Amino acid sequence: MTFKKHISSAANDEMKTLARLLDTARERRKHGVVVLEGIHLLQSALAAGWQPKAVYVNEGAAGNGELLSLLARIDPHVCHLVATAVLTKVTALATPAEVLAICERPTSHIEEVAGTCIMLDDIQDPGNLGTILRCAAAANVREVFLSKGCVDVYSPKVMRAGMGAHFFLNIHEAQDLPARLAARDGLKLVTHLEGSVSLYSQNLSGPVAFVFGNEGNGVSTAVLEQADVRVRIPMPGHAESLNVAMAATVCLFERVRQLEG
């Protein structure tokens, strides 16, 4: 394959820009872009119809057959070959990915959503957020609403944890969750330890808004006030609570179980 250019210096302006995009949500939002790291994310993006604005191929992976087949589907004028040593300075990964791609950040178009969704109230850990998105995609819950206090849903860490889930979800950022809940019909279910009933006592076969809260503080009071029911996951063993990503997985797949049954 012929590349537009070969980049051999970390002082290159494009590499400086790439480093800033990988490092801060502010830069990604300013430029309206998402950065993908690795073959799997690029493959998932292309499968979902995304087309990169720029692609940077790790020189050490330039002969990778799987990567070359993906690059054949991309305009060669946006593809650049980059020295491995340069990418090592740009990325936070111990070993730079085979490829990095810059794509346009999706814009949210919210119509009236009547079906099942998840709402995330100030989730801060990128691994938790990415895992929840991956779980939602696996459970076929496509609508995701994020409060303003959530970590950047398109950060590299969240993207990697999501394993491609982003491309198959409708993600709505910076939402007023209490207002969203107030406007919805159907069951509004919040995970909460106080004043709660067992998750397994609930009929989840209809439209459900699942709400999961911040790792340390849970859901906000304003969100709690809009909930129909507070649920807990029964834990007969020796643990006070579950990680929020684990709790979301249990809840969403209890719904799957009920629908399958």
Secondary structure, DSSP 8 states (H G I E B T S, - for coil): ---SEEE--TTSHHHHHHHHHHH-HHHHHHHTEEEEESHHHHHHHHHTT---SEEEEEGGGTT-HHHHHHHTTS-GGGEEEE-HHHHHHH-SSSS--SEEEEEE----------S-EEEEES---HHHHHHHHHHHHHTT--EEEEETTS--TTSHHHHHHHTTGGGGSEEEEEE-HHHHHHT--SEEEEE-STT-EEGGGS--SS-EEEEEEBTTTBS-HHHHTT-SEEEE----SS-S---HHHHHHHHHHHHHHHHH-
